[in-house]
Amino acid sequence: MKIKTRFIKSVVETAAKEDTVMPWTRGARRAAFIAKRNAPAATRKTA
């Protein structure tokens, strides 16, 4: 059981360190995306 306990502890520590930014999080980045999406088609840049 020692190996299993150590593995689970390692997984929990790694998960706690992760800081992935999800696209639906609130903030300035989301507001900028919404403003870009809602901009008129004539003012959008096309690449």
C-alpha positions in Angstrom: 0.0 0.0 0.0 2.9 2.3 0.5 3.4 2.9 -3.3 -0.3 3.6 -3.8 -0.3 6.1 -1.0 2.8 7.9 -2.4 1.3 7.9 -5.9 -2.0 9.5 -4.7 -0.1 12.1 -2.6 2.0 13.0 -5.7 -1.2 13.3 -7.9 -2.9 15.6 -5.3 0.2 17.8 -5.0 0.5 18.1 -8.8 -3.2 19.0 -9.1 -2.8 21.7 -6.5 0.1 23.3 -8.4 -1.8 23.5 -11.7 -3.2 26.9 -12.6 -4.8 26.5 -15.9 -6.8 29.5 -17.2 -10.1 28.5 -18.6 -11.7 30.6 -21.3 -14.9 31.1 -19.3 -13.1 32.7 -16.4 -14.1 36.3 -15.6 -11.8 39.2 -16.2 -10.2 41.7 -18.6 -9.2 38.9 -21.0 -12.8 37.7 -21.3 -14.1 41.3 -21.7 -11.7 41.9 -24.5 -12.7 38.7 -26.3 -16.4 39.7 -26.0 -15.8 43.2 -27.3 -13.9 41.8 -30.2 -16.6 39.3 -30.9 -19.3 42.0 -30.8 -17.4 44.5 -33.0 -19.0 45.3 -36.3 -17.6 43.2 -39.2 -16.2 46.2 -41.0 -13.9 47.1 -38.2 -12.5 43.6 -37.6 -9.1 42.7 -38.9 -8.9 39.6 -41.0 -5.7 37.6 -41.1 
